[in-house]
Amino acid sequence: MITLDATVILIYASTAIGLIWALINFFQVTSINLFEGSNAEVNTLLGDADRLKLESMLAIGEYISRGANAFLYQQYKILFFFCLVFAVIIKVIPYLLKS
């Protein structure tokens, strides 16, 4: 049977591995260049109408990005309080059951 100490070590080790994996993925994703090529190349390949479409798509993408970030901020705020309450409940229940 696994002891309580081994369980705690397993939990902390799993958490550390998950955080390291998240950091690795973060750096891989942020290293991707979304705007490959110089502006001169883009300007010579695109006409005026296409350039306007590209600028419009980039503006729409920026709006979508801002909206997604606002949504995630709200979700993380709610999740933080949920986890905080749940952690307190988990910590308090064993003491209540012993009484």
C-alpha positions as CSV (number, residue, x, y, z in Angstrom):
1,M,0.0,0.0,0.0
2,I,1.2,3.5,-0.8
3,T,1.9,5.6,2.3
4,L,0.7,9.2,2.7
5,D,4.3,10.5,2.3
6,A,4.6,8.7,-1.1
7,T,1.3,10.1,-2.2
8,V,2.3,13.6,-1.4
9,I,5.6,13.2,-3.2
10,L,3.7,11.8,-6.2
11,I,1.3,14.7,-6.3
12,Y,4.1,17.3,-6.1
13,A,6.2,15.5,-8.7
14,S,3.2,15.3,-11.1
15,T,2.5,19.0,-10.6
16,A,6.2,19.9,-11.3
17,I,6.3,17.8,-14.4
18,G,3.0,19.4,-15.6
19,L,4.4,22.9,-15.1
20,I,7.6,22.1,-16.9
21,W,5.7,20.6,-19.8
22,A,3.5,23.7,-19.9
23,L,6.6,26.0,-20.0
24,I,8.1,23.9,-22.8
25,N,4.9,24.2,-24.9
26,F,4.6,27.9,-24.1
27,F,8.1,28.6,-25.5
28,Q,7.5,26.5,-28.5
29,V,4.3,28.2,-29.4
30,T,5.6,31.7,-28.8
31,S,8.6,31.1,-31.0
32,I,6.4,30.7,-34.1
33,N,6.7,33.7,-36.4
34,L,3.2,34.5,-37.7
35,F,4.5,37.2,-40.1
36,E,7.1,35.4,-42.1
37,G,8.9,37.3,-44.8
38,S,9.5,41.0,-45.0
39,N,6.9,43.7,-45.7
40,A,8.5,44.3,-49.1
41,E,7.8,40.7,-50.2
42,V,4.2,41.0,-49.1
43,N,3.7,44.4,-50.8
44,T,5.1,43.1,-54.1
45,L,2.9,40.0,-54.1
46,L,-0.3,41.7,-53.1
47,G,-2.3,44.2,-55.0
48,D,-4.1,47.1,-53.3
49,A,-7.4,45.1,-52.8
50,D,-5.5,42.1,-51.4
51,R,-3.5,44.4,-49.1
52,L,-6.8,45.9,-47.7
53,K,-8.2,42.4,-47.2
54,L,-5.0,41.3,-45.4
55,E,-5.1,44.4,-43.1
56,S,-8.8,43.7,-42.4
57,M,-8.1,40.1,-41.5
58,L,-5.3,41.1,-39.2
59,A,-7.6,43.6,-37.5
60,I,-10.3,41.0,-37.1
61,G,-7.8,38.6,-35.7
62,E,-6.7,41.2,-33.2
63,Y,-10.3,41.7,-32.0
64,I,-10.8,37.9,-31.7
65,S,-7.5,37.7,-29.7
66,R,-8.6,40.4,-27.3
67,G,-12.0,38.8,-26.8
68,A,-10.5,35.4,-26.2
69,N,-8.1,36.9,-23.7
70,A,-10.9,38.7,-21.9
71,F,-12.9,35.4,-21.8
72,L,-10.0,33.4,-20.4
73,Y,-9.3,36.1,-17.8
74,Q,-12.9,35.7,-16.5
75,Q,-12.7,31.9,-16.6
76,Y,-9.4,31.9,-14.7
77,K,-10.8,34.3,-12.1
78,I,-13.7,32.0,-11.5
79,L,-11.5,28.9,-11.5
80,F,-9.1,30.5,-9.0
81,F,-11.9,31.0,-6.4
82,F,-13.3,27.5,-7.1
83,C,-9.9,25.9,-6.5
84,L,-9.3,28.1,-3.4
85,V,-12.7,27.0,-1.8
86,F,-12.1,23.4,-2.9
87,A,-8.6,23.4,-1.3
88,V,-10.0,24.8,2.0
89,I,-12.8,22.1,1.9
90,I,-10.2,19.3,1.3
91,K,-8.0,20.7,4.1
92,V,-10.9,21.1,6.6
93,I,-12.9,17.9,6.1
94,P,-10.3,15.5,7.6
95,Y,-10.3,17.6,10.8
96,L,-14.1,17.5,11.0
97,L,-14.2,13.8,10.5
98,K,-11.7,13.2,13.3
99,S,-13.8,15.0,15.8
